[in-house]
């Protein structure tokens, strides 16, 4: 019996992985995010409101707008068009919201 060279099998496997990644990226199933595409969760702080105590906030508005969509708090960035995200806690659980819910089609 003659031994087969493993080189063609290795090259085929590498080519298949590269081809799969390229096809997934082309059709939008794979997205390579950039640092400027993300808003860090630690940029936000919750101010606890206690009856009878004052708290101060800036008069200038944030560049993010929050909206309740399907019971989840969704943030839209007004400076970087197309940048949206769901507010999550440190365990990656979505922050829920109550009140008027809007359809996912409507945006501010």
N, C-alpha and C positions, 0 to 999 in steps of 0.2 A: 504494500500500500504506500502511496505517496502522501507525504505530509502537505497540508495546505498552509499557506502563509496567512497569519492573522492580520496582516496589514490592511488588506481590502475590507475585512469586516470592521476593523477599528475606524477606518476612514468613512465607511458607510454609516456607522453609528454616529460619528461626529457630524457628518453632513446632514443626517436626519434630525438631530437635535437643533442644529443651526437653522435648517429649513423650517422646522416646526415653530421655532421662536419668531422667525421672520414672518411667517403666515399669520400667527397670532397677533403680532404687532401691527401688521398691515390691516387686518380686519377690526382692530380696536379692542381686542380681548386682552392685550398686554400693553400697559401704559407705564413708561418710565418717568416717574415724577421728578420734578426739579425742586430744589429747596424753596424757590420763590413761589411755587404752586401751593404751599402749605401754610396754614396759620397754626402756630403752636398753641396748644391748650394752656400752657402756663402763662400765656399773654393775657389770660382772663382771670379775674378774681370776683368771687361772689361777695357782695357786701350784705351782711346780715342786718336786717332791719329790726331794731328793738324799739317797742313803743316808748316814747318819751325821750329817746336819744337822737341827736342830730348826726347826720352823715353828709359828707360833701362829695359832689361829683363835678366833673368838668362841664362847662356849658357847651363846649364844642362837641358835636356828635362824632361817633365812631364811623369808620369807613365800612363797617359791616352792618347789615340789616338782618334781623331775625324774623322768621315767619313760621307759623305752625302749619305743617303739612302732614296729614295723616297721623296726627298725634305726636310728631317728632319735631324738635326744634331744629330748623335748617337755617344756616347762615349764608347770606349772599354778600359778596364783596362788591362795593360800588366803584372801587378804583381799578381792580383787575377783572374785567368782564369775563364771565364764564367760570369764575372761581366760586364754587359753592361747596358747602360741607355740612355735615351733621355734627352737632355738638355732643361730645361723648365725655364720660368720666374716665378716671384712670384705669378702669377695668374694661374700657371700650364699650360701655353700655350707653345707648342713646339717651339723651336728656329728653324726657317727655314734656309735653306742654298741654295746657288745658285752655278752653275758650273756643273762639271761632276758628274753625279749620277751613283751609282753602284747598282747592284742587291743585295737584302738582303742576298744572299747566300755567297757572297764574304766577307772575313774578313781580317784585316791586320795580 
